[in-house]
């Protein structure tokens, strides 16, 4: 049997939950965990392998992201509108970016995915099953990497990068504390607890986010290469 025929046969035998020709890879973690850095490094690795690759980031819908930013600036978001606007942002990207790329056989890299919504919305008081139903149409990823970083390191990274702590990333909108540093610590610890639950349920590949970006990249690209070698991209 010819090599091409063998690859085609192998591809047909692979059963992917999302059912598309491409591959869906997620990098998850809290703010400051190094997600974007790893997504960018992985994108270059995949392109160097001559695969089509596209990146979709959280809250980047051209239709919805501006609405979210404006609502945040005016402090107009309650817990429900917060959830629904982010779900709308994801839905727009799914329809116009993610699914078309998967159908075309691209590797789609997600800088945050629906698990971010599970974490943030549940910490803000929504029932987790309500949130899961809200995103019930979302394609299941082929790989989910979770960068776990302790709160005390997150706060140092974010202050070093931005000089200040973000109002929403500190949970100030839900009244955890009048002190932004205490609020950040409480909020992020709650987020980490939610991620801890999700990683068991959804088989996250947990990585120590305190390691160097090069070491993390090596571990991530090894896992991705395993799926590429199995013919996960048709």
Secondary structure, 3 states (H helix, E strand, C coil): CCHHHHHHHHHHHCCCCCCCCCEEEEEECCCCCCHHHHHHHHHHHHHHCCCCEEEEECCCCCCCHHHHHHHHHCCCCCHHHHHHHHHHHHHHHHHHHHHHHHHCCCEEEEECCHHHHHHHHHHCCCCHHHHHHHCCCCCCCCEEEEEECCHHHHHHHHHHHHCCCCCCCCCHHHCCCCCHHHHHHHHHHHHHHHHHHHHHHCCCEEEECCCCHHHHHHHHHHHHHHHHHCCCCC
